Amino acid sequence: MNTDNTANLGDTGQQDPAVSTLRPTVPAMESALQQVFPCLDHGFIRVVDYMGGDAAVVQAARVSFGSGTRSVRDDRGLIRYLMRHRHTTPFEMCEIKLHVKLPIFVARQWIRHRTASVNEMSARYSILDGEFYVPAQPDLARQSRRNRQGRGAVLDAAEASRVLDILREHSLRAYASYERLLNEHGLARELARLNLNLGFYTQWYWKIDLHNLLHFLALRTHPHAQREIRVYADVLADIVQSWVPLSWEAFRDYRLEAFTVSRQQIEALKSLLRGQEPDIVELGLSGREWRELCRILDMDAEAGVRVRKRT
C-alpha cells in the first residue's frame, strides 16, 4: 500500500477535461473532486464522485408533490419546507462517494451508520501502512467522572508527554512485530495483523445519500461525539455546505441548531407565555426535561416554576 496521502483503493482516475458531460454538475464540487482534505495526523477525506445537488432535491420533490408545489415560490422555500416537515426522500436523490483514511477506532464508530455502502481495504490481501494515530498533547485528558464515554480534565504537560511516549512506543513495537511475522516467519497476512492496535489507519470508499449523510453529521458534529470523529465530520460538513448550500442552510436551521421539545415541555412553555408558573409535576415533566427546556430558553431553572412534592 502506498503511504502517500493520495493512496487509493483502486484508482478511479479523473475525467478528461476535453470530454463534456450532460449530467447536472455543481461547480464547487467539480473543483473539490479528487482533492485531499487532511484529517488528524495522517488521515484524509477525498471526494471521489457525487450525484445531484440542491436542484435534484427540488426536482424530485416537484415530481413527487405534483402541482401542489406551485405555491412554493422558489427552490429555497421548497427545500426549507421539505426539511421542516421531514419529507426526506427528495434528499435521497443526492449521493456522494468519498475515499477516507482514518484510524481503525474511528472507523468502528463510523461504521455504525449502516445506511451507506462501504468497501474497506482488507488486511487479508494488503499490507497495512506503518501509520498510526497519536493524539495531540492538548487532546489527552482523564476519564470524565460524569460521562462514562467522555473526557474530563486535560493531563498536565509532564504526564501527557509520558502518555504520548507509551502510545507511540507501543504502536512502533506492534508494527515491527507485524513486519517480522510477515517477512521472517512468512505468516499469512490475515494472521499477522492480529497484534496491530486500533490506532493504525485503514482506508475505505464510503457512498451515502444526502438524507442519511445529514443524519450522520447531526450526530458526529455534536459536542458529545468523540473529538477524532468530529474532526472528520467537520471537514465533511464544509464539503456538504459547498455542495448543497440551500439544503445545508435548511438542515442547520431546522435540525443542527434547532431543538425538539416534548408535549410536556410545550405545555410548560405555554404556561410561561401566559405569565403563569408551570407545575412540572402536574405536567409530568421530569426535572431533567425542565432543565433542558430552561437551557433552550436561556432561563433560570429555579425561576418561574412551581414544584409540588410528589405524594
C-alpha positions in Angstrom: 0.0 0.0 0.0 1.4 3.4 -1.0 1.9 5.5 2.1 1.3 8.8 0.2 -1.9 10.6 1.3 -3.3 10.2 -2.2 -3.1 6.4 -1.9 -6.2 4.8 -3.3 -8.2 1.6 -3.2 -8.3 1.3 -6.9 -7.7 4.5 -8.9 -10.9 6.0 -10.3 -9.0 8.4 -12.5 -10.1 11.9 -13.5 -12.3 12.9 -16.3 -10.7 14.2 -19.5 -11.3 17.9 -19.4 -11.9 17.8 -23.2 -14.9 15.5 -22.6 -18.2 17.3 -21.8 -21.0 15.8 -19.7 -24.8 16.0 -19.9 -25.1 15.3 -16.2 -26.0 18.2 -13.8 -23.0 19.4 -12.0 -22.2 21.7 -9.1 -19.2 23.9 -9.7 -18.0 23.8 -6.1 -18.0 20.0 -6.2 -16.3 19.9 -9.6 -13.4 21.8 -8.0 -13.4 19.5 -5.0 -13.2 16.3 -6.9 -10.0 14.3 -6.1 -8.9 17.0 -3.6 -7.4 15.6 -0.4 -8.8 17.2 2.8 -6.4 16.4 5.7 -7.8 15.0 8.9 -5.9 14.2 12.2 -2.2 13.4 11.7 -2.3 11.0 8.7 -5.9 10.8 7.7 -7.9 12.5 4.9 -11.2 12.7 3.1 -11.1 12.7 -0.7 -14.2 13.4 -2.8 -14.3 10.7 -5.5 -17.7 11.4 -7.1 -21.1 12.9 -6.4 -24.6 12.9 -8.0 -27.1 15.8 -7.9 -27.3 19.0 -5.8 -30.0 21.3 -4.5 -31.6 21.3 -7.9 -32.0 17.5 -7.7 -33.8 17.8 -4.4 -36.2 20.3 -5.8 -36.8 18.3 -9.0 -37.6 15.1 -7.0 -39.9 17.0 -4.7 -41.9 18.5 -7.6 -42.3 15.2 -9.3 -43.5 13.7 -6.0 -45.7 16.5 -4.9 -47.1 17.4 -8.4 -48.9 20.6 -9.0 -49.3 21.3 -5.2 -45.8 22.6 -5.1 -46.5 25.6 -7.4 -47.5 27.6 -4.3 -43.8 27.4 -3.2 -42.2 30.5 -4.7 -38.6 29.4 -5.0 -36.2 26.5 -4.6 -35.0 27.7 -1.2 -38.6 27.9 0.1 -39.4 24.4 -1.1 -36.2 22.9 0.4 -36.9 24.5 3.7 -40.5 23.2 3.6 -39.2 19.7 2.9 -36.7 19.9 5.8 -39.1 21.5 8.2 -41.8 18.8 7.6 -39.3 15.9 7.4 -40.1 15.0 3.8 -36.8 13.1 3.4 -36.9 11.1 0.2 -36.1 14.1 -2.1 -32.8 14.5 -0.2 -32.0 10.8 -1.0 -31.7 11.8 -4.7 -28.3 13.3 -4.0 -25.3 11.0 -3.3 -21.6 11.4 -2.6 -18.7 8.9 -2.7 -15.7 9.5 -0.6 -12.3 7.9 -0.1 -11.4 8.1 3.6 -8.3 7.3 5.5 -9.0 7.0 9.2 -7.8 5.3 12.4 -9.4 1.9 13.0 -11.1 3.0 16.2 -12.8 5.9 14.3 -13.8 3.5 11.6 -15.6 1.3 14.1 -17.7 4.3 15.3 -18.3 5.4 11.7 -19.5 2.0 10.5 -22.4 2.2 13.0 -24.1 4.4 10.3 -25.4 1.4 8.3 -27.2 3.5 5.7 -24.0 3.8 3.5 -22.2 1.5 1.1 -18.7 0.7 2.3 -15.7 -1.1 0.8 -12.8 -1.2 3.2 -9.2 -2.1 2.4 -8.6 -5.6 3.6 -5.5 -6.5 5.6 -6.1 -10.1 4.4 -4.9 -9.0 1.0 -2.9 -5.9 1.6 0.0 -5.0 3.9 -1.1 -2.1 6.1 1.0 1.1 6.3 3.1 1.7 9.3 1.0 4.8 10.1 -0.9 5.2 13.4 -2.7 7.9 15.2 -1.1 9.8 18.1 -3.3 12.4 19.8 -2.0 16.0 20.1 -1.0 16.8 23.7 -4.0 19.1 24.4 -6.3 16.2 23.5 -5.0 13.9 26.2 -7.5 14.0 29.1 -8.6 11.9 32.0 -11.8 9.8 32.1 -14.7 12.0 32.9 -16.4 11.2 36.2 -19.8 12.3 34.9 -19.7 10.9 31.3 -18.7 7.3 31.0 -17.8 7.7 27.4 -16.2 11.1 27.6 -13.1 13.0 28.6 -12.5 15.1 31.7 -9.6 17.3 32.8 -6.7 17.6 30.4 -3.4 16.0 31.6 -0.6 18.2 32.6 2.3 18.6 30.2 4.7 16.2 32.0 2.1 13.4 32.3 0.9 14.0 28.8 4.4 13.6 27.5 4.8 10.2 29.2 1.4 9.0 27.8 2.4 10.0 24.3 5.7 8.0 24.7 3.7 5.0 25.8 1.3 5.2 22.9 4.0 5.9 20.3 6.3 3.1 21.5 3.5 0.5 21.7 2.5 1.2 18.1 6.1 1.1 16.8 6.7 -2.2 18.5 3.4 -3.6 17.2 4.3 -2.7 13.6 7.8 -4.0 14.0 6.3 -7.4 15.1 3.8 -7.2 12.2 6.7 -6.9 9.8 8.6 -9.8 11.4 5.6 -12.1 11.3 5.2 -11.3 7.6 8.9 -11.3 6.5 10.7 -13.6 8.9 8.0 -16.2 9.5 6.0 -15.9 6.3 2.8 -15.7 8.3 -0.4 -15.2 6.4 -1.4 -11.6 6.3 -4.8 -12.3 7.9 -3.0 -13.6 11.0 0.0 -11.2 11.1 -2.4 -8.3 11.6 -3.7 -9.6 14.9 -1.4 -7.6 17.2 -2.0 -4.3 15.4 -3.9 -1.8 17.7 -6.9 0.4 17.0 -4.7 3.4 16.3 -3.5 2.2 13.0 -5.0 3.6 9.9 -7.4 1.9 7.5 -9.0 3.2 4.3 -12.3 2.8 2.6 -14.7 4.0 0.0 -17.9 5.3 1.5 -21.0 6.2 -0.5 -24.1 7.7 1.0 -27.2 9.7 0.1 -27.7 13.3 1.4 -30.5 12.5 3.8 -28.5 9.9 5.7 -25.4 12.0 5.4 -27.1 14.8 7.2 -28.1 12.4 9.9 -24.5 11.3 10.3 -23.4 14.9 10.6 -26.1 15.8 13.1 -24.7 13.1 15.4 -21.0 13.3 14.7 -20.6 17.1 14.7 -22.3 17.2 18.1 -20.0 18.2 21.0 -20.7 14.9 22.7 -19.2 12.9 19.8 -15.6 11.8 20.2 -13.2 14.5 19.1 -11.4 12.3 16.5 -14.6 11.5 14.5 -15.8 15.1 14.9 -12.6 16.2 13.0 -13.8 14.2 10.0 -17.4 15.3 10.4 -16.4 18.9 10.5 -14.4 18.6 7.3 -17.3 16.7 5.7 -19.8 19.4 6.8 -17.8 22.0 5.0 -17.9 19.8 1.8 -21.6 19.4 2.1 -22.2 23.1 2.7 -20.4 23.9 -0.6 -22.2 21.0 -2.4 -25.8 21.8 -1.4 -25.9 25.2 0.2 -29.7 25.5 0.3 -30.1 22.1 1.8 -27.4 22.8 4.3 -29.0 26.1 5.4 -32.3 24.3 6.0 -30.6 21.5 7.8 -28.8 24.0 10.1 -31.9 25.9 10.8 -34.3 23.0 11.4 -32.0 20.3 12.6 -28.5 21.1 13.5 -29.1 24.3 15.6 -32.8 23.5 16.4 -34.3 21.7 19.3 -37.0 19.1 19.7 -39.4 19.5 22.6 -41.8 17.1 24.2 -45.5 17.6 24.6 -45.0 18.3 28.3 -42.3 20.9 27.5 -44.7 22.6 25.1 -47.4 22.8 27.8 -44.8 24.3 30.2 -43.8 26.8 27.6 -47.5 27.8 27.1 -47.8 28.5 30.8 -44.7 30.7 30.7 -46.1 32.6 27.8 -49.3 33.2 29.7 -47.2 34.5 32.6 -48.1 31.5 34.8 -45.8 29.2 36.8 -45.8 25.8 35.1 -46.5 22.9 37.5 -43.9 20.5 36.2 -45.2 17.6 38.4 -48.8 18.0 37.2 -47.5 18.2 33.6 -45.5 15.0 34.1 -42.3 16.9 33.3 -39.1 15.4 34.8 -36.6 17.7 36.4 -34.1 16.9 33.7 -36.5 17.8 30.9 -37.4 21.0 32.7 -33.7 22.0 32.9 -33.2 21.1 29.3 -36.1 23.4 28.3 -34.6 26.2 30.5 -31.3 25.8 28.8 -33.0 26.2 25.4 -34.8 29.3 26.6 -31.7 30.6 28.4 -33.6 31.0 31.7 -33.0 30.1 35.3 -34.4 26.6 36.0 -35.3 27.7 39.6 -37.3 30.8 38.5 -41.0 30.8 37.4 -41.8 27.2 38.2 -44.0 25.6 40.8 -42.8 22.3 42.0 -45.0 20.2 44.3 -43.7 17.3 46.3 -44.7 14.0 44.9 -47.1 12.0 47.0 
